[in-house]
């Protein structure tokens, strides 16, 4: 079917370990765009090879980190980019188990919000539970990530069941705080104020400015496809792409390597 038809966009929603070979075959068929399930690979080397192939053959490559097309998440991203809480100091993320599946959305959001490449990772793999995904045991983990921008992130991606789902992020900046909770459906914005403070009149404390629930969610998958089509017609790369996905794999690989007493530092 691949060679008998001329496809513009193809999707890959198969087990992670099959992605690399399928991607190479799609590229040979001359497709314009690939929409791939996350994560793109268990291997950082394979992910880098995919990036080289996409660049060589001008392939639009999108990855299904669906939260990047979420209207509430994009609103938080705009707050951060507009310096609403000032310089970002740290981010703490709470997720479930399996770094390549459940926790991968959390890891990608950290990469998305920071817009910086990973420098190094310290961490440990969960040893009391593994989620079996299409015959592969996937482990959770806990990690500390240093980005080239100087921001530090703490990631908790552990649980004893994939059904114990959690996605929360706490971002601290010089002028305030943003808390994403309710599995990505709500957030609070805080800013420092001296209006109400039990510590004394010369001190400022974080005050809640507003809370927002996503009562009008957008059609994220439709927006993802429209993003891909726009990139085909006008150039550019999707908001979730091969390059941002590589940063997520660096974090996962870094946590695993640190577990075995090997600290990886990335350029």
Secondary structure as UniProt FT lines:
FT   TURN            2..4
FT   STRAND          9..12
FT   HELIX           16..18
FT   HELIX           19..28
FT   TURN            29..30
FT   STRAND          33..36
FT   HELIX           44..56
FT   TURN            57..58
FT   STRAND          60..63
FT   HELIX           66..69
FT   HELIX           71..81
FT   TURN            82..85
FT   STRAND          88..95
FT   TURN            99..101
FT   HELIX           102..114
FT   STRAND          118..133
FT   TURN            134..135
FT   STRAND          136..147
FT   TURN            148..149
FT   STRAND          152..157
FT   TURN            162..163
FT   STRAND          167..173
FT   STRAND          176..181
FT   TURN            182..185
FT   STRAND          186..193
FT   TURN            198..199
FT   TURN            201..202
FT   STRAND          205..213
FT   HELIX           220..234
FT   HELIX           242..259
FT   TURN            260..261
//
